[in-house]
Amino acid sequence: MLEAKTFTYQARLETTAEQNELLTAFAALHGKVERSLFAKTMAGGRANKDDKNAAKRSSLQEFGITARQYNSIILGLEGKIKSIKERRQGLIREADQRITTAKKVIARLEKKAPGTNTLHQKKRRLTILEARLTRLRSDHKAGTVRVCFGSKKLFRAQFDLVANDYADHAAWHADWQARRAQEFALLGSKDETSGNQSCTASVGCTGAITLRLRLPDALAGENHDSRYLGLSGISFAYGQEPLFRALAGRQAISYRFVRDTKGWRVFASFDVAAPAQASNRRLGALGVDMNADHLAVSETDRFGNLVATQKIPSVTYGKNSEQRRATLGEAAKVVATWAERVGKPVVLEDLDFSKKKSEFERTGIRKARMLSALSFLAGRASIEAACFRRGVEIIGENPAYTSVIGAVNHACRRGISVHQGAALALARRGLSFQEKPAMPVGLVPVGNGGHVTFVLPVRNRAKHVWSHWADILRNSRAAHAAHFRSGGALLAPEPLSPAMRTLRSIRGVSVESRQANKDGFSGAVRQQNCSAAVLD
């Protein structure tokens, strides 16, 4: 059963010079109150309920804002503080893991490449990581929260004005003040008019939306009408109909006003009811393996057999935030459309990105940059949103050892990539199928089109099957390392030996997904074991 989710839609505002001035003053006052409350919170001025009430009364009088506006500011600030504290625990674990990995890399370099510049840079990196970990632990123990209102990047720009295209410090300071007065938020409630007392929405006869914004008392005039700012002719390119339903259903709607280089935008956030579920686990599943430059998707039937695979490009490296969001959104749309068409749920990774970041110390610069540019959380959120709109169920699974399972069990046997094999393993795990090795010998593809072969270790059935796959992963890495050292990665791939052909011989039967030509989904090969003589 799908649950309701909160969606945010945006629209561009067509404002006059006077309206721009009022919105900018509102944002400046909002930021001033937020910074003041943050300083008082960090100083311990809101320790109990009486202190909270006293702080609220004094803030209303000092800054000339309404009680509802104060609640919006303090709840948003508390959310920021809470998220920083929760994220800091993950940053401490991540830094600890990266330090452990960096020490291993340094120990290896001291034996193989002593005195090199690479070793020197790795030691510098280790010192930086240790200093960062010490600061994080100190802040966590003291309960200190550090927030730079206006961004650290712009704050540091004042120390090198020429490099940041500033004529003098006054020019930088004007930009700094403008950055701190570029947005404000207004919290909604379902028991208020149109879902928000501070920003009331109404729909005109032409379908355009008009927002009636309650100004703070410090910005309002003496008469009643001057306390409100009307913004008319607003149209949401996406989400207009859901917003109409939210207004008719008396739902809480929160608004956020943001200024950019083109003017002001408004963001409306509200809960959207879940549509009728269009997927069924009894039909199979779609597994999605998220990578730095593409999504590998594999579809299975109800027995866990491969039906179709596809590689969906999603390169985010070198793109800005808007471009990354658009790229991930298009890739997510393809996955959701596919899942809706076949009526199957989507299995995603419950990925701990901190473990991937710990590998940065042992990977090359190019791969580390690609992994840094890829936002796994943003990609997962895009897929979840696209599937929700289509009534497709999302299944979250631990992706442990799915890559090695895909390489050993599925890649060569089914003629698919290692990533598509990992997606197949993830889909099978979402359907609760077993994960034991399919054959006693490992045959794993390599980058030059060939393969490496190694003997799989004996399984200890007293331990979990993942323990067995951990042993297989170690053997696979050793085989890949030996293959690279021997120079085999630079040679043309060799054909399978007669023994391996007998062991791995298959007959391919083309199995294409429905509407394969129309939707561009690649057909997969269903495997049937047969003897080498029959294959010949």
Wavefront OBJ file of the C-alpha trace (Angstrom):
o trace
v 0.000 0.000 0.000
v 1.522 3.310 -1.101
v 1.573 6.186 1.391
v 1.083 9.886 0.713
v 4.233 11.894 -0.063
v 5.142 15.561 0.119
v 5.810 17.186 -3.260
v 7.139 20.658 -4.064
v 6.204 22.611 -7.191
v 7.566 25.965 -8.319
v 6.390 28.927 -10.393
v 7.980 32.141 -11.607
v 6.531 35.401 -10.225
v 5.862 38.435 -12.411
v 6.450 41.313 -9.984
v 6.723 45.060 -10.113
v 9.580 47.114 -8.690
v 7.543 47.915 -5.573
v 6.689 44.248 -5.036
v 10.351 43.269 -5.481
v 11.320 45.810 -2.836
v 8.763 44.454 -0.351
v 9.764 40.823 -0.969
v 13.447 41.705 -0.530
v 12.707 43.560 2.718
v 10.664 40.577 3.918
v 13.567 38.207 3.159
v 16.066 40.522 4.880
v 13.919 40.699 8.021
v 13.378 36.922 7.939
v 17.140 36.314 7.758
v 17.827 38.807 10.549
v 15.349 37.096 12.881
v 16.698 33.662 11.991
v 20.298 34.637 12.750
v 19.257 36.255 16.032
v 17.340 33.153 17.112
v 20.252 30.928 16.101
v 22.649 32.951 18.267
v 20.246 32.762 21.224
v 19.718 29.023 20.734
v 23.446 28.297 20.657
v 23.863 30.443 23.772
v 21.335 28.281 25.611
v 18.600 30.913 25.812
v 15.753 28.467 25.035
v 16.356 25.748 27.581
v 12.772 25.227 28.718
v 9.192 26.064 27.804
v 9.141 29.336 29.740
v 12.278 30.473 27.950
v 10.709 29.603 24.582
v 7.600 31.632 25.329
v 9.643 34.571 26.600
v 11.883 34.430 23.512
v 8.822 34.401 21.264
v 7.220 37.420 22.963
v 10.428 39.420 22.886
v 11.057 38.541 19.211
v 7.552 39.614 18.197
v 8.076 42.998 19.808
v 11.691 43.454 18.752
v 11.335 42.583 15.071
v 7.671 43.400 14.443
v 6.575 40.022 13.068
v 3.450 37.929 13.591
v 3.296 34.826 15.767
v 2.768 32.614 12.715
v 5.818 34.087 10.986
v 7.861 33.478 14.126
v 6.736 29.829 14.188
v 7.815 29.391 10.561
v 11.256 30.804 11.289
v 11.899 28.863 14.495
v 10.682 25.533 13.079
v 12.856 25.966 9.996
v 15.850 26.848 12.172
v 15.305 23.856 14.453
v 15.122 21.644 11.373
v 18.496 22.954 10.177
v 20.117 22.379 13.557
v 18.683 18.879 13.838
v 19.814 17.898 10.343
v 23.346 19.169 11.016
v 23.608 17.155 14.224
v 22.282 14.000 12.581
v 24.515 14.392 9.550
v 27.566 15.015 11.741
v 27.402 11.494 13.134
v 27.614 10.161 9.587
v 30.490 12.527 8.805
v 32.401 11.218 11.824
v 31.963 7.605 10.679
v 32.871 8.574 7.130
v 36.040 10.407 8.208
v 37.037 7.477 10.401
v 36.644 5.053 7.487
v 38.587 7.298 5.134
v 41.431 7.640 7.642
v 41.633 3.850 7.989
v 41.747 3.451 4.206
v 44.305 6.246 3.830
v 46.625 4.601 6.369
v 46.477 1.321 4.430
v 47.285 3.105 1.181
v 50.206 4.958 2.797
v 51.583 1.728 4.276
v 51.490 0.117 0.833
v 53.124 3.128 -0.848
v 55.910 3.263 1.737
v 56.915 -0.232 0.656
v 56.428 0.118 -3.107
v 57.082 3.814 -3.796
v 58.975 5.468 -0.926
v 59.905 9.123 -1.332
v 57.471 9.780 -4.192
v 55.222 12.801 -4.529
v 52.160 10.512 -4.437
v 53.152 9.297 -0.982
v 53.733 12.890 0.185
v 50.291 13.983 -1.009
v 48.631 10.993 0.653
v 50.294 11.908 3.966
v 49.088 15.500 3.601
v 45.597 14.188 2.923
v 45.768 11.991 6.037
v 46.711 14.989 8.198
v 43.742 16.972 6.834
v 41.350 14.088 7.498
v 42.622 13.642 11.059
v 42.214 17.377 11.789
v 38.679 17.273 10.358
v 37.773 14.253 12.482
v 39.124 15.934 15.618
v 37.018 19.050 14.946
v 33.877 17.008 14.251
v 34.236 14.990 17.435
v 34.877 18.124 19.470
v 31.756 19.835 18.075
v 29.671 16.709 18.585
v 30.757 16.386 22.215
v 30.102 20.073 22.956
v 26.852 20.183 20.956
v 28.200 22.999 18.804
v 26.476 23.698 15.489
v 28.213 25.796 12.838
v 26.059 27.540 10.221
v 27.273 30.168 7.746
v 24.234 32.184 6.635
v 25.136 33.293 3.123
v 27.434 30.348 2.211
v 31.051 29.715 3.127
v 32.177 30.183 -0.455
v 30.942 33.765 -0.629
v 32.230 34.549 2.868
v 35.747 33.435 1.911
v 35.603 35.486 -1.287
v 36.307 38.671 0.718
v 39.851 37.456 1.411
v 40.725 37.432 -2.307
v 38.641 40.183 -3.932
v 40.513 40.316 -7.254
v 40.228 36.584 -7.933
v 36.497 36.740 -7.199
v 35.831 39.771 -9.438
v 35.180 42.332 -6.702
v 36.422 45.911 -7.077
v 36.569 46.510 -3.330
v 35.259 45.194 -0.037
v 32.123 47.351 -0.257
v 31.104 45.542 -3.459
v 31.589 42.198 -1.782
v 29.614 43.330 1.277
v 26.669 44.404 -0.874
v 26.659 40.985 -2.529
v 26.920 39.342 0.889
v 23.902 41.211 2.236
v 21.892 40.397 -0.895
v 22.720 36.707 -0.548
v 21.454 36.688 3.037
v 18.187 38.282 1.946
v 17.187 36.088 -0.957
v 14.584 33.726 0.529
v 11.978 33.210 3.252
v 9.495 30.462 4.112
v 5.937 30.451 5.450
v 4.652 27.372 7.254
v 1.137 26.117 6.498
v -1.521 24.367 8.575
v -4.664 22.485 7.545
v -6.853 24.412 10.031
v -6.006 27.778 8.413
v -7.603 29.526 5.459
v -6.413 27.922 2.180
v -3.901 25.919 4.195
v -1.727 28.887 5.155
v -2.592 31.933 7.241
v 0.477 33.933 6.183
v 0.061 33.263 2.450
v -3.496 32.672 1.248
v -4.042 31.284 -2.257
v -7.140 31.756 -4.397
v -7.989 30.556 -7.909
v -9.374 32.971 -10.489
v -11.882 32.265 -13.248
v -9.039 31.842 -15.766
v -7.286 29.241 -13.602
v -4.482 31.597 -12.524
v -3.534 31.658 -8.836
v -3.357 34.760 -6.670
v -1.320 34.796 -3.442
v -2.236 37.188 -0.626
v 0.935 37.574 1.418
v 0.710 38.820 5.023
v 3.552 41.290 5.578
v 5.330 41.619 8.937
v 4.107 44.476 11.091
v 7.500 46.160 10.707
v 6.931 46.453 6.935
v 3.188 47.137 6.966
v 1.502 50.503 6.938
v -1.105 51.849 9.326
v -4.211 50.873 7.351
v -5.482 47.330 6.988
v -4.846 46.919 3.259
v -1.175 47.865 3.512
v -0.527 44.770 5.624
v -1.015 42.517 2.613
v 0.843 42.050 -0.662
v -1.075 40.620 -3.609
v 0.762 38.505 -6.205
v -1.488 37.582 -9.132
v -1.239 35.699 -12.441
v 0.743 32.777 -10.982
v 0.756 29.553 -12.989
v 2.585 26.353 -12.033
v 3.900 24.572 -15.128
v 3.876 21.319 -13.169
v 1.605 20.660 -10.221
v -1.225 23.061 -10.989
v -3.920 20.379 -10.731
v -2.484 18.813 -7.518
v -2.390 22.300 -5.992
v -6.066 22.857 -6.897
v -6.941 19.558 -5.191
v -4.919 20.528 -2.098
v -6.759 23.857 -1.863
v -10.141 22.160 -2.282
v -9.250 19.483 0.281
v -8.192 22.025 2.944
v -4.644 20.662 3.131
v -1.667 22.393 4.724
v 0.408 24.220 2.097
v 3.806 25.714 2.881
v 5.358 28.371 0.648
v 8.951 29.382 0.101
v 9.944 32.501 -1.846
v 13.390 32.503 -3.471
v 15.124 35.224 -5.481
v 17.549 34.324 -8.285
v 19.148 36.200 -11.169
v 15.837 36.345 -13.079
v 13.623 37.449 -10.204
v 11.447 35.758 -7.614
v 10.110 32.202 -7.582
v 7.574 30.610 -5.249
v 7.693 26.989 -4.111
v 4.526 25.305 -2.829
v 4.890 22.125 -0.727
v 1.981 19.871 0.252
v 1.040 16.213 0.643
v -0.143 14.326 -2.429
v -2.394 11.304 -1.966
v -1.020 8.018 -3.269
v -2.530 6.782 -6.546
v -3.868 3.265 -7.037
v -1.010 0.763 -6.948
v -0.117 -0.395 -10.451
v 2.593 -2.942 -9.594
v 2.530 -6.467 -8.203
v 5.459 -8.435 -6.775
v 3.960 -11.678 -8.028
v 4.785 -10.595 -11.601
v 8.501 -10.040 -10.958
v 10.617 -6.957 -10.339
v 12.968 -4.363 -11.867
v 16.368 -4.028 -10.227
v 18.246 -0.721 -10.570
v 22.006 -0.523 -10.048
v 23.066 3.134 -9.729
v 26.481 4.017 -11.138
v 28.459 7.197 -11.680
v 27.481 7.555 -15.347
v 24.424 5.350 -15.913
v 21.608 3.308 -14.406
v 21.750 -0.429 -15.097
v 18.233 -1.908 -15.057
v 17.290 -5.593 -15.205
v 13.767 -7.005 -15.325
v 12.880 -10.444 -13.963
v 9.800 -12.598 -14.121
v 8.117 -14.057 -11.062
v 10.650 -16.920 -10.948
v 13.639 -14.566 -10.875
v 14.643 -15.246 -14.504
v 16.048 -12.433 -16.617
v 13.547 -10.899 -19.060
v 15.192 -7.682 -20.300
v 18.025 -5.283 -19.513
v 18.832 -1.687 -20.323
v 21.594 0.846 -19.726
v 20.206 4.345 -19.059
v 22.799 7.168 -19.325
v 22.854 9.549 -16.353
v 26.165 11.406 -16.486
v 26.184 14.139 -13.829
v 29.895 14.999 -13.713
v 30.666 18.515 -14.960
v 27.052 19.686 -14.739
v 25.432 22.233 -12.457
v 22.698 21.413 -9.973
v 19.843 22.119 -12.398
v 21.399 19.995 -15.122
v 22.052 17.139 -12.705
v 18.467 17.289 -11.500
v 17.176 17.211 -15.073
v 19.473 14.323 -16.052
v 18.478 12.206 -13.057
v 14.811 13.076 -13.589
v 14.861 11.869 -17.211
v 16.576 8.620 -16.224
v 14.073 8.086 -13.409
v 11.190 8.686 -15.817
v 12.432 5.878 -18.082
v 12.620 3.455 -15.138
v 9.172 4.402 -13.816
v 7.549 4.171 -17.263
v 9.059 0.735 -17.787
v 7.872 -0.469 -14.375
v 4.359 0.880 -14.960
v 4.141 -0.790 -18.363
v 5.077 -4.259 -17.086
v 3.296 -3.817 -13.719
v 6.318 -4.714 -11.579
v 7.864 -3.009 -8.527
v 11.289 -1.354 -8.585
v 14.068 -2.602 -6.290
v 16.543 0.114 -5.239
v 19.724 0.098 -3.213
v 19.651 1.199 0.405
v 23.127 2.559 -0.177
v 25.565 3.809 2.447
v 27.503 6.352 0.418
v 29.985 6.905 3.259
v 31.522 3.501 2.490
v 31.939 4.478 -1.151
v 33.602 7.741 -0.127
v 36.085 5.789 1.987
v 37.292 4.230 -1.281
v 38.327 7.650 -2.606
v 41.728 7.267 -0.976
v 42.538 4.214 -3.100
v 40.878 5.199 -6.402
v 42.078 7.447 -9.176
v 41.230 11.139 -9.402
v 38.836 10.662 -12.327
v 36.746 7.976 -10.638
v 36.710 9.838 -7.320
v 35.400 12.959 -9.079
v 32.700 10.966 -10.861
v 31.559 9.407 -7.594
v 31.577 12.805 -5.908
v 29.494 14.333 -8.696
v 26.879 11.594 -8.472
v 24.285 12.204 -5.783
v 22.893 8.800 -4.889
v 20.265 10.327 -2.646
v 19.089 12.686 -5.399
v 18.959 9.848 -7.902
v 17.018 7.624 -5.560
v 14.619 10.456 -4.704
v 13.974 11.079 -8.419
v 13.147 7.418 -9.026
v 10.924 7.254 -5.941
v 8.989 10.369 -7.016
v 8.543 9.150 -10.600
v 7.380 5.724 -9.439
v 5.027 7.230 -6.854
v 3.219 9.277 -9.495
v 2.629 6.096 -11.501
v 1.607 3.916 -8.564
v 4.739 1.748 -8.723
v 5.957 0.201 -5.464
v 9.541 0.795 -4.310
v 11.430 -2.008 -2.543
v 14.623 -1.071 -0.690
v 17.314 -3.731 -0.301
v 20.825 -3.881 1.093
v 23.088 -4.031 -1.992
v 25.831 -5.997 -0.190
v 27.808 -8.175 -2.631
v 25.333 -7.661 -5.493
v 28.211 -6.598 -7.761
v 30.195 -9.788 -7.204
v 27.007 -11.871 -7.434
v 26.189 -10.205 -10.745
v 29.732 -10.753 -12.041
v 30.012 -14.407 -10.984
v 26.456 -15.664 -11.424
v 24.978 -13.603 -14.240
v 27.385 -11.573 -16.405
v 29.019 -14.262 -18.555
v 26.184 -16.764 -18.318
v 23.641 -14.282 -19.666
v 25.817 -12.073 -21.829
v 25.155 -8.881 -19.862
v 27.402 -6.348 -18.160
v 28.539 -6.671 -14.572
v 26.334 -3.718 -13.593
v 23.285 -5.269 -15.245
v 24.147 -8.488 -13.425
v 24.218 -6.529 -10.160
v 20.794 -5.082 -11.006
v 19.531 -8.628 -11.644
v 20.935 -9.802 -8.303
v 19.243 -6.850 -6.599
v 15.902 -7.631 -8.252
v 16.148 -11.280 -7.210
v 16.979 -10.227 -3.650
v 13.900 -8.017 -3.636
v 11.858 -11.102 -4.533
v 13.573 -13.126 -1.742
v 15.419 -15.571 -4.027
v 18.571 -17.356 -2.860
v 22.065 -16.128 -3.731
v 24.331 -19.186 -3.732
v 26.921 -19.456 -6.561
v 25.483 -21.021 -9.690
v 28.711 -22.839 -10.678
v 31.812 -24.135 -8.821
v 34.182 -22.029 -10.978
v 34.165 -18.245 -11.233
v 34.162 -16.727 -14.727
v 34.206 -12.928 -14.532
v 34.453 -10.489 -17.478
v 37.227 -7.881 -17.624
v 37.527 -4.535 -19.346
v 39.231 -5.723 -22.568
v 36.364 -8.064 -23.454
v 37.990 -11.173 -22.019
v 37.509 -12.911 -18.705
v 39.358 -14.193 -15.631
v 38.764 -17.598 -14.129
v 39.237 -18.649 -10.517
v 38.099 -21.462 -8.271
v 35.347 -20.569 -5.868
v 36.072 -21.250 -2.172
v 34.240 -23.942 -0.289
v 31.229 -22.630 1.535
v 30.879 -22.989 5.292
v 27.120 -23.527 5.680
v 27.303 -22.663 9.372
v 27.865 -19.028 8.308
v 25.647 -16.622 6.426
v 25.814 -16.806 2.630
v 27.227 -13.260 2.544
v 30.319 -14.577 4.339
v 30.800 -16.937 1.399
v 30.398 -14.092 -1.085
v 32.990 -12.081 0.870
v 35.484 -14.922 0.292
v 34.537 -15.012 -3.403
v 35.088 -11.254 -3.650
v 38.619 -11.606 -2.249
v 39.424 -14.366 -4.765
v 37.967 -12.289 -7.589
v 40.120 -9.274 -6.671
v 43.197 -11.475 -6.520
v 42.403 -12.902 -9.966
v 41.893 -9.431 -11.423
v 45.163 -8.205 -9.879
v 47.093 -11.169 -11.302
v 45.486 -10.625 -14.701
v 46.534 -6.966 -14.668
v 50.113 -7.695 -13.516
v 50.585 -10.312 -16.225
v 49.687 -7.813 -18.927
v 46.577 -9.714 -19.916
v 44.464 -6.573 -19.647
v 46.321 -5.136 -22.675
v 46.000 -8.245 -24.873
v 43.177 -9.433 -27.071
v 40.778 -11.730 -25.179
v 41.320 -15.469 -25.502
v 38.441 -17.888 -26.245
v 37.090 -20.201 -23.584
v 38.926 -23.471 -23.086
v 37.086 -26.747 -23.927
v 36.702 -27.477 -20.230
v 35.162 -24.073 -19.549
v 32.962 -24.394 -22.614
v 31.659 -27.652 -21.212
v 31.143 -26.077 -17.823
v 29.629 -22.843 -19.077
v 28.101 -23.870 -22.408
v 24.665 -22.410 -23.011
v 22.136 -22.195 -25.778
v 20.703 -18.716 -26.301
v 16.983 -18.212 -26.836
v 16.081 -14.620 -27.668
v 13.488 -13.312 -25.190
v 12.460 -9.718 -25.900
v 10.325 -7.626 -23.609
v 6.911 -6.464 -24.705
v 7.015 -3.504 -27.097
v 10.807 -3.800 -27.255
v 11.049 -1.973 -30.570
v 8.665 0.770 -29.414
v 10.301 1.523 -26.065
v 13.902 0.669 -26.895
v 14.358 -2.027 -24.248
v 17.002 -4.542 -25.189
v 16.127 -8.185 -25.391
v 17.952 -10.542 -23.032
v 18.987 -14.157 -23.530
v 17.358 -16.863 -21.450
v 19.939 -19.501 -20.596
v 19.526 -23.254 -21.033
v 22.337 -25.594 -20.010
v 23.493 -28.137 -22.601
v 26.572 -30.225 -23.331
v 29.535 -29.026 -25.390
v 28.753 -31.556 -28.135
v 25.256 -30.193 -28.575
v 26.623 -26.663 -28.628
v 29.119 -27.593 -31.377
l 1 2 3 4 5 6 7 8 9 10 11 12 13 14 15 16 17 18 19 20 21 22 23 24 25 26 27 28 29 30 31 32 33 34 35 36 37 38 39 40 41 42 43 44 45 46 47 48 49 50 51 52 53 54 55 56 57 58 59 60 61 62 63 64 65 66 67 68 69 70 71 72 73 74 75 76 77 78 79 80 81 82 83 84 85 86 87 88 89 90 91 92 93 94 95 96 97 98 99 100 101 102 103 104 105 106 107 108 109 110 111 112 113 114 115 116 117 118 119 120 121 122 123 124 125 126 127 128 129 130 131 132 133 134 135 136 137 138 139 140 141 142 143 144 145 146 147 148 149 150 151 152 153 154 155 156 157 158 159 160 161 162 163 164 165 166 167 168 169 170 171 172 173 174 175 176 177 178 179 180 181 182 183 184 185 186 187 188 189 190 191 192 193 194 195 196 197 198 199 200 201 202 203 204 205 206 207 208 209 210 211 212 213 214 215 216 217 218 219 220 221 222 223 224 225 226 227 228 229 230 231 232 233 234 235 236 237 238 239 240 241 242 243 244 245 246 247 248 249 250 251 252 253 254 255 256 257 258 259 260 261 262 263 264 265 266 267 268 269 270 271 272 273 274 275 276 277 278 279 280 281 282 283 284 285 286 287 288 289 290 291 292 293 294 295 296 297 298 299 300 301 302 303 304 305 306 307 308 309 310 311 312 313 314 315 316 317 318 319 320 321 322 323 324 325 326 327 328 329 330 331 332 333 334 335 336 337 338 339 340 341 342 343 344 345 346 347 348 349 350 351 352 353 354 355 356 357 358 359 360 361 362 363 364 365 366 367 368 369 370 371 372 373 374 375 376 377 378 379 380 381 382 383 384 385 386 387 388 389 390 391 392 393 394 395 396 397 398 399 400 401 402 403 404 405 406 407 408 409 410 411 412 413 414 415 416 417 418 419 420 421 422 423 424 425 426 427 428 429 430 431 432 433 434 435 436 437 438 439 440 441 442 443 444 445 446 447 448 449 450 451 452 453 454 455 456 457 458 459 460 461 462 463 464 465 466 467 468 469 470 471 472 473 474 475 476 477 478 479 480 481 482 483 484 485 486 487 488 489 490 491 492 493 494 495 496 497 498 499 500 501 502 503 504 505 506 507 508 509 510 511 512 513 514 515 516 517 518 519 520 521 522 523 524 525 526 527 528 529 530 531 532 533 534 535 536
